[in-house]
Amino acid sequence: MRLNSHLRNFQQIDLLNNYCINNNINLILNLGDFYDGIGGRTLEYANAMKNYQLIEESIMKLPKNDSVYHAILGGNHDRNISIYGYDPIKVFTEERTDFINLGYTHSTISLNSKNETLGVFDIHHPDIFDFKVELDDDGMNFLGLEKYLKKLYESQKRVRETSYIDIFGHTHKSQFNYL
């Protein structure tokens, strides 16, 4: 099921929750831009106020189901809202126990059993300047992606092979490619 990026319609969450309940899914990953920080790097005050109102409204009105959790990785649009001192993901997830704050840009998720780590995967919502995505005849071409990942993993003192999979938000493309 594909939803539009940026929260615009509370019914989308209700549809997604119902789909998950019917299919025994209890965790949804949102890979960034939960809110729509309109205006790029220079978000205008009027647009910021609209987003603040949406955050407050979403805390109260988003459909909730105790068996479905939403993990949110903040993206550049969410981060743009915070230039006025209001972290939208933090404020939202502090009020809603069914939503989990994964921070911004990158998060590593470990799958654990009682006694061992079963696997690790990483989710990303890089800045649009970190690498370029182009659509060509063979699918998507990620220019600079390997360099981005190498730099990220080195900063964490890890190697990429420790992650089973890298999942990216922000490409604004609907296509699956193996890297």
Backbone torsions as a table, in degrees:
resi	resn	phi	psi	omega
1	MET	NA	130.4	-179.7
2	ARG	-110.1	132.4	175.1
3	LEU	-111.9	154.3	173.8
4	ASN	-64.2	144.2	172.0
5	SER	-73.6	156.7	-177.3
6	HIS	72.4	123.6	-178.8
7	LEU	-67.7	116.2	178.5
8	ARG	-127.9	-21.1	-172.0
9	ASN	-142.2	115.2	-177.7
10	PHE	-64.2	-24.8	178.8
11	GLN	-64.2	-26.9	177.5
12	GLN	-60.0	-42.1	179.5
13	ILE	-65.6	-40.3	178.3
14	ASP	-62.3	-44.5	177.6
15	LEU	-61.8	-43.6	179.8
16	LEU	-64.9	-44.6	177.0
17	ASN	-58.2	-45.8	-179.4
18	ASN	-63.6	-41.1	176.9
19	TYR	-59.4	-45.4	-178.8
20	CYS	-64.2	-43.2	179.4
21	ILE	-61.1	-44.8	-178.7
22	ASN	-68.3	-19.7	-177.5
23	ASN	-116.7	18.0	177.6
24	ASN	55.0	42.5	176.6
25	ILE	-106.6	131.7	-178.8
26	ASN	-121.3	1.9	177.7
27	LEU	-136.8	129.9	177.4
28	ILE	-117.1	131.1	176.0
29	LEU	-100.7	124.8	172.6
30	ASN	-104.5	120.6	-172.2
31	LEU	-94.7	33.6	170.7
32	GLY	112.4	160.7	-177.0
33	ASP	59.2	48.6	175.0
34	PHE	-63.3	-42.4	174.0
35	TYR	-105.1	167.9	-174.2
36	ASP	-111.9	86.0	177.4
37	GLY	-71.8	78.7	-176.0
38	ILE	-61.3	137.7	173.0
39	GLY	113.7	8.9	177.6
40	GLY	65.0	-138.3	-177.4
41	ARG	-76.6	-14.7	-178.9
42	THR	-118.1	74.8	-179.6
43	LEU	-68.0	125.1	179.2
44	GLU	-72.7	150.0	-176.8
45	TYR	-57.9	-42.2	-178.9
46	ALA	-61.3	-41.4	178.2
47	ASN	-69.1	-36.2	176.5
48	ALA	-61.0	-42.9	179.9
49	MET	-63.6	-38.0	176.2
50	LYS	-62.3	-41.2	178.5
51	ASN	-66.3	-40.7	177.9
52	TYR	-59.7	-42.3	178.5
53	GLN	-63.3	-39.3	178.2
54	LEU	-65.7	-38.9	178.2
55	ILE	-61.8	-48.7	179.3
56	GLU	-61.7	-42.4	179.0
57	GLU	-65.0	-41.1	-178.7
58	SER	-67.8	-32.8	176.0
59	ILE	-58.5	-42.1	-175.7
60	MET	-84.3	-36.8	-166.8
61	LYS	-107.5	-15.5	-179.3
62	LEU	-62.2	133.7	178.4
63	PRO	-58.3	142.3	-177.1
64	LYS	-126.5	139.9	173.2
65	ASN	-138.1	127.6	-174.9
66	ASP	-67.3	-10.1	-179.3
67	SER	-102.2	1.1	-179.8
68	VAL	-125.0	125.3	177.2
69	TYR	-112.0	145.2	178.6
70	HIS	-116.6	118.9	176.2
71	ALA	-98.9	125.2	-174.9
72	ILE	-112.4	122.8	169.2
73	LEU	-98.1	116.5	-178.2
74	GLY	-66.1	142.8	179.0
75	GLY	-112.0	-172.9	-177.3
76	ASN	-64.6	-34.1	178.1
77	HIS	-67.6	-41.2	176.7
78	ASP	-62.9	-43.6	-179.5
79	ARG	-64.5	-35.8	178.8
80	ASN	-59.7	-34.8	179.2
81	ILE	-63.2	-32.4	-174.1
82	SER	-73.1	-5.1	179.2
83	ILE	-63.4	-17.7	176.8
84	TYR	-98.2	18.4	173.9
85	GLY	83.4	22.0	-175.4
86	TYR	-133.1	102.2	-179.3
87	ASP	-79.8	106.4	-172.2
88	PRO	-64.2	-39.0	-178.1
89	ILE	-70.3	-42.3	179.2
90	LYS	-62.9	-49.2	-179.3
91	VAL	-59.9	-46.1	-177.7
92	PHE	-63.3	-49.3	-175.5
93	THR	-73.3	-21.5	174.2
94	GLU	-70.2	-25.3	-178.9
95	GLU	-95.0	-22.5	-175.6
96	ARG	-118.1	112.1	-178.3
97	THR	-73.5	-13.0	178.5
98	ASP	-87.7	-0.5	177.4
99	PHE	-119.3	137.6	-175.6
100	ILE	-117.5	131.5	-179.5
101	ASN	-86.2	117.1	177.3
102	LEU	-100.3	9.9	-178.7
103	GLY	84.0	-155.3	-176.8
104	TYR	-124.0	148.3	169.5
105	THR	74.6	-47.2	-174.5
106	HIS	-152.7	142.8	173.8
107	SER	-148.1	139.9	175.8
108	THR	-103.5	129.3	-177.7
109	ILE	-117.8	124.3	178.3
110	SER	-102.2	135.4	175.1
111	LEU	-100.8	117.8	-173.5
112	ASN	-122.3	145.2	166.8
113	SER	-99.8	-168.1	-178.2
114	LYS	-61.7	-36.8	-171.6
115	ASN	-120.5	-4.1	-175.7
116	GLU	-153.6	160.0	173.8
117	THR	-85.2	124.4	-178.1
118	LEU	-86.4	-27.2	-179.4
119	GLY	175.0	167.7	-178.9
120	VAL	-135.4	139.8	168.8
121	PHE	-138.2	157.2	-176.2
122	ASP	-119.6	139.1	175.1
123	ILE	-116.9	144.8	-172.8
124	HIS	-136.3	145.0	166.8
125	HIS	-137.7	76.4	-175.0
126	PRO	-69.7	160.6	172.2
127	ASP	-62.2	147.6	-177.5
128	ILE	-62.4	-14.6	-179.9
129	PHE	-92.8	-6.2	-177.6
130	ASP	-70.8	-36.3	173.2
131	PHE	-160.0	165.4	-174.4
132	LYS	-112.6	137.6	176.4
133	VAL	-112.6	125.4	177.3
134	GLU	-122.5	143.6	175.8
135	LEU	-97.9	120.7	178.5
136	ASP	-125.5	-174.8	-176.0
137	ASP	-61.2	-29.5	-179.1
138	ASP	-91.0	4.9	-177.4
139	GLY	117.4	-147.7	-178.0
140	MET	-91.0	139.5	177.8
141	ASN	-114.7	118.4	-176.9
142	PHE	-99.7	95.0	-178.4
143	LEU	-79.5	118.9	179.0
144	GLY	87.9	3.7	-177.3
145	LEU	-64.4	-46.3	-179.4
146	GLU	-59.7	-40.8	178.6
147	LYS	-64.1	-43.0	177.9
148	TYR	-58.7	-49.1	-178.2
149	LEU	-65.4	-41.7	179.5
150	LYS	-60.1	-46.5	179.7
151	LYS	-62.3	-43.1	-179.9
152	LEU	-62.3	-50.1	-178.2
153	TYR	-67.1	-37.1	176.7
154	GLU	-62.8	-38.2	179.1
155	SER	-64.5	-24.8	178.6
156	GLN	-95.6	2.6	-176.9
157	LYS	57.4	43.5	177.4
158	ARG	-128.5	167.3	169.6
159	VAL	-114.2	152.5	-174.7
160	ARG	-59.3	-31.5	-177.1
161	GLU	-62.9	-14.8	178.4
162	THR	-75.6	-11.2	177.8
163	SER	-105.0	132.4	179.0
164	TYR	-72.0	-30.9	-175.8
165	ILE	-157.0	146.9	171.8
166	ASP	-112.0	128.1	-179.5
167	ILE	-117.2	130.0	-175.5
168	PHE	-115.7	137.4	164.9
169	GLY	-101.1	174.4	172.1
170	HIS	86.7	-5.9	-178.0
171	THR	-74.4	-21.2	-179.6
172	HIS	56.8	29.4	177.0
173	LYS	-128.3	147.4	178.1
174	SER	-110.3	81.3	179.8
175	GLN	-155.5	145.8	-179.4
176	PHE	-107.0	129.6	176.8
177	ASN	-134.6	141.8	168.9
178	TYR	-82.4	140.8	176.3
179	LEU	-104.3	NA	NA
